[in-house]
Amino acid sequence: MRKYDLIAACLLAFSAASLFIWQSVFSDQAACRRIIIRHDQTVLHSISQADLAAKQHLQIRVPTEHGSILVDLDAKQGVAILASPCPDQLCVRQPRITRAGQSILCLPEKLLVEMAGDRQEGAPDAILR
């Protein structure tokens, strides 16, 4: 590797690290306002972050065709699926979601757990002029 190749690689790594830190610290998606649990495109539960903060911890059992799914909601740690009757258990192995815009999907059971922010449903992501 030449001298300028090394400098370019260092600058690229520094830029990537800076963007990652900027995104994690100053992102407007960080503020979660609502946790929405949907089964087969139907909203079963919509819990505000304020309600969850008052209770601190909540577990919801969602009945499905093959059994039931246990969703764990924690005010500090986030949301996770603890148990599911699906064969591959991918939804159970997903890490906890803690920020708006993140979601956990259990495709065999048709369950979606998502964290929603300030953006209204159907509102544009961006407006260009």
N, C-alpha and C positions, 0 to 999 in steps of 0.2 A: 504494500500500500504506500502510496506517495504521501508527502506531507499535506498537500491540499485535499486529498481524499480523506485523510484522517480529520482534518478541520471541518470538512463538509459533513462527515458522519457525526461528529460531536455537536455541530450546530443543529443538525436534524434531530438528534436525540434530545437536545435541550429544548427545542421547539415543541416536540411531541410531549415531553414532560410538562412544559409550561401550559400547553393547551389542556392537558388532562387535569391539572390542578385548577386552572381557571374554570373549567366545566364543572368540577365537583364542588368548588367553593361558591361561585357566583351564578350558578344556573338558576333560572327562574322556575324550573321544574321541581326544585327541591321542596317546595311547600305543597304537601299533600293536604287536600281539603276533605276528601271522601274516599272510602273504600267500598268498592262495588263488587258484589258477588252475583254472577249470572250463570244460569243453567239453561242450556238449549235456547239461547238468545232472550231469555226472560230474566229480568232483574229480580232476584230473590231477596237480597239485603243491600241496603245502602246506608253505611254507617259513617257519620261525620267524625272527623279527627277529634273534635271537642268532646263528643260522646265517649269515644274510646279513651281519651285522656282522663275522663272522670271515672271510668271503670277500671282503667289500667290494663286489664287482661280479659280476654273474651274468647271462648271457643264456640264455633258454630258447626253443627252437624248438618250436612246437606244430603238429603236422600236422592239416590240416583237409581237407574235401572238395575245395576248389579250390586248394590249395597249402599253404603253412605261414605261421604268424604268429610273428614274432620279438618276444618280450617281454624288455625290459631292466629288470633289478632292480639298483638302486644303493643302498648303505646310507645315503648322505648325501643324494642327490638324489631318491630315490623310485622309483616304478615307471612305466614307459611302454611303449606298443606302438610299435616302430620300423618294422615292415613287416607288411603284410597284403595278401592277394589280393583283398580286398573292393573293389567298384567306387567307392564314395564316399570311402573313406579317412578317415572321421570318427574312427575309433578312433586312427589315427596322429596326427591333429591335436589330440587331447585333451591337455591339460597333464598333467604328471607328477602322480601321486597320492602324497601323503606322510603322510596321517593315517588313522586307523581310521574306517571308515564310508564312505570314498570308494571309487569303483569306476570301471573302464573297461569298456565293453561294445562288442563287435563283433557286432552283430545278424546280418548276413548269414552270418558264420562260426560263430555260436552260441558265442562265447567270452566269458567273464566273468573279469576280474581284479579282485579286491577285497582291501582291507586290513581285517582283523578285529581287534577290540580284546579287552578282558577279558570282554565279555558272552558268555555261553554261548548256543549255538544253541537257539532256542525259548524262551529266558528272556524274561520280560516286560520291556517298556521302562520301565514305571513302575507303582507300586502306589499307589492312592489309598485313603485311609481315610475 
